[in-house]
C-alpha cells in the first residue's frame, strides 16, 4: 500500500470510529487504540505532507497559529431574532403569522436556544472549507482552523444528493464541565475568571493558537441548512437530513401544531434544560415550511417567521446557615456561604439539600471578601436571594431584612486569624482581600503551591492532578514542590485514597497503579527541561504571574541573581513596581523558601535563562511605553514585543496614565481601546508603528 493509500485508509477508519462514538455513542475500540491510529496518521502526514488531506482527523488537535482573522462577508446574512419573555407576546407573534399566511394551516418547530456564539460553516463537494463567526450579521471573522477542532463537526460528509456548495449554521458552545475546568485553571494561575460559558466560548473560538482551542473541548449544535436552490421542503426535513449526514443536531427539538403546544414545550423545558451539559437561555420557535417562511419574509433586522422566547434568570430565597472562610493558594481568605432552602431552616445542616435553582441544588455561594459582606449587610440566619450567574455560578444578590423579625440572626465577624493555621491575617493597603502570611506552613497554601507548581503553564507535570497531589500531601509524602523530585517508584505503587467532593457528596477513588506511577515519574523528570521563566512562575511568589516571571528571568538571567537582588535593583526592572519588589524580597528572606530553591537547584531544574539578550537596533523608541493588543499582519505578539525593545521602547502590562502608545491590531479588546481614549493615550495602527521605526 502506498503512503497516500495508507493515509486515506487511516482517515476512513478514524472518521468511522469518530462517527460511531459521537453519533451512536458506541466505542468500538479503546481510547488507546484510537490514539495509536491517530499517531500513525500524524507520522505519515509529517513524512508525506503532499498527501495531507484538508479533512484529516489530525486537524482536530489544532496547532495552527493565526496572526489575524480574515473578515468574510456572509453569503446569506446572519440575522438576529426578535426576543420576548412574555407568553402574550408569543400569542401576538402567532396572530401575525396567521394573518401573514391568510389563515393557511402551519406548523412550528421548537428548539432549545443555546447560550454560545453563532457560527457558519461552508462545505464544497462535501468538504468543510470555511468557518466564520456571526460578526455583525453581514460579515464575520474566518476561524476555520479553530472550528476544525470541534470533534462533533464533520470535516467531510457524503455529498450525494446535496448541492456542490452549501452552508450549515449552528451554535458554538463550551460545555459546563469544560467551563468549570477552564475557570479552575485560570484561578490557579491568578488570572481573571470567565463570567459564564458563553464568554468563555467566544474567547476560545477566537484564540490565535488552534491547539489551545482544541484543548478547551468546544462543541456545536447545528440548526440550519442553507443553499441557493431549495433542497428540503421544511425545517423538520432539513434537521433529519443533517442528523443522518453526521451533523450534531440537538435532540430536543419538536414539531408542534399550535401556539398552546409551543407554550407547553417552553414550560416542559424550563426545569429540564438545567440537566443539560451546556448553558441554555430560551426557546426558538420557527415556522416549519420553507415556502411559508418565504411568504412571511423579513423585517430589516429579523425574520417574521421566527421568534425567541427567553427564560428569566431564576432568583430564589435561601437561608444563610453559616459562613466558612477558605484559604487559597496565596493565602487569600474567601468567605463562602452555606445555604439551605427555607423549608430546611430547622434541619441539621448535614441533612439539607439546599435551594433548588436552575436545575441543581445549591448549598454554597461565594461572598468574595470582607467588603462584600459589608455591602450586603448580611447576617447568619438571614433570608437571602440567590441566583446563578449565567445559570452556572451561584451568587447572593440581596438580603430580605424583613425576615429578621421572625428569626434570630447573628452578625458575621471576619476572622482576625487564619482559620487553618491561626496566623494573624493581613491586608495590604489598597487591597480588598485579607490573606494569611504564613505561606511556609499553612496547609491549604502548601497544597495549593504544589498544585500551582505542576500546572501546565508552570512545570507542566500533566501526569499529576489535584486528586493525586491531595493524596501525596495527606500522607506526608509531598509537602513542598521539591519533594516531588525525591519520589520513588516503590513509594508510590499501590497508594490509594478516597476523596469526598463536599459539593456533590460523591467519592472519587485515587489509585497509583504501575502505568500511573510510570507516567508521574516520567512527567516529573521531563519538567527538569522547562525554561527558567516557567520555574520562576512555578515558585508561586505573590504577585509574580507568568508575564512578570518572564520579565524577571530575562533581566536577572538566573535564580542566584534574582534572590540576592535588593528592593532598589528590583524596582529598576521595567514594570516591576514596589509591591512586586517587596514581595520578591520577602519571599527570598524566608529560610524555608531559600531551602526550597536550593533543593530544586540540586534536583536539576533550569535555574538560568537561555533567553538571548535584546540586540538594540536603534534608540528611536527610547523613553516610550507600549501596550500591545489584538492581532497583527507582520508580527506575532512576541516578535512585536522584541521589535519594540530592540528599538529602545518598553512594554507595559496594562493601560494607564503612564502609557504613551496603545498598539492596536485587529480584534483588540474594546475595553482597552475605550480606556486608552479616556486617558488620552495615542492609539497606533501597525502601519504607523512601522513608520516610526523606519524613520530611525
HELIX and SHEET records of a PDB file:
HELIX    1   1 UNK A    3  UNK A   24  1                                  22    
HELIX    2   2 UNK A   31  UNK A   47  1                                  17    
HELIX    3   3 UNK A   49  UNK A   51  5                                   3    
HELIX    4   4 UNK A   57  UNK A   61  5                                   5    
HELIX    5   5 UNK A   87  UNK A  100  1                                  14    
HELIX    6   6 UNK A  144  UNK A  147  1                                   4    
HELIX    7   7 UNK A  176  UNK A  188  1                                  13    
HELIX    8   8 UNK A  197  UNK A  205  1                                   9    
HELIX    9   9 UNK A  210  UNK A  215  1                                   6    
HELIX   10  10 UNK A  235  UNK A  244  1                                  10    
HELIX   11  11 UNK A  259  UNK A  272  1                                  14    
HELIX   12  12 UNK A  273  UNK A  275  5                                   3    
HELIX   13  13 UNK A  290  UNK A  296  1                                   7    
HELIX   14  14 UNK A  342  UNK A  344  5                                   3    
HELIX   15  15 UNK A  349  UNK A  351  5                                   3    
HELIX   16  16 UNK A  370  UNK A  376  1                                   7    
HELIX   17  17 UNK A  401  UNK A  405  5                                   5    
HELIX   18  18 UNK A  443  UNK A  453  1                                  11    
HELIX   19  19 UNK A  466  UNK A  474  1                                   9    
HELIX   20  20 UNK A  481  UNK A  486  5                                   6    
HELIX   21  21 UNK A  489  UNK A  492  1                                   4    
HELIX   22  22 UNK A  514  UNK A  526  1                                  13    
HELIX   23  23 UNK A  527  UNK A  529  5                                   3    
HELIX   24  24 UNK A  532  UNK A  538  1                                   7    
HELIX   25  25 UNK A  546  UNK A  556  1                                  11    
HELIX   26  26 UNK A  559  UNK A  563  1                                   5    
HELIX   27  27 UNK A  567  UNK A  571  1                                   5    
HELIX   28  28 UNK A  578  UNK A  589  1                                  12    
HELIX   29  29 UNK A  591  UNK A  603  1                                  13    
HELIX   30  30 UNK A  637  UNK A  646  1                                  10    
HELIX   31  31 UNK A  670  UNK A  679  1                                  10    
HELIX   32  32 UNK A  686  UNK A  694  1                                   9    
SHEET    1   A 2 UNK A  71  UNK A  73  0                                        
SHEET    2   A 2 UNK A 139  UNK A 141 -1                                        
SHEET    1   B 5 UNK A  83  UNK A  84  0                                        
SHEET    2   B 5 UNK A 306  UNK A 310  1                                        
SHEET    3   B 5 UNK A 280  UNK A 287 -1                                        
SHEET    4   B 5 UNK A 108  UNK A 114 -1                                        
SHEET    5   B 5 UNK A 254  UNK A 256 -1                                        
SHEET    1   C 4 UNK A 127  UNK A 133  0                                        
SHEET    2   C 4 UNK A 117  UNK A 124 -1                                        
SHEET    3   C 4 UNK A 165  UNK A 174 -1                                        
SHEET    4   C 4 UNK A 218  UNK A 226 -1                                        
SHEET    1   D 5 UNK A 364  UNK A 366  0                                        
SHEET    2   D 5 UNK A 333  UNK A 340 -1                                        
SHEET    3   D 5 UNK A 315  UNK A 327 -1                                        
SHEET    4   D 5 UNK A 383  UNK A 389 -1                                        
SHEET    5   D 5 UNK A 393  UNK A 400 -1                                        
SHEET    1   E 2 UNK A 355  UNK A 357  0                                        
SHEET    2   E 2 UNK A 360  UNK A 362 -1                                        
SHEET    1   F 2 UNK A 379  UNK A 380  0                                        
SHEET    2   F 2 UNK A 410  UNK A 411 -1                                        
SHEET    1   G 2 UNK A 425  UNK A 426  0                                        
SHEET    2   G 2 UNK A 435  UNK A 436 -1                                        
SHEET    1   H 2 UNK A 496  UNK A 500  0                                        
SHEET    2   H 2 UNK A 507  UNK A 511 -1                                        
SHEET    1   I 4 UNK A 650  UNK A 651  0                                        
SHEET    2   I 4 UNK A 625  UNK A 629  1                                        
SHEET    3   I 4 UNK A 661  UNK A 664  1                                        
SHEET    4   I 4 UNK A 682  UNK A 684  1                                        
END                                                                             
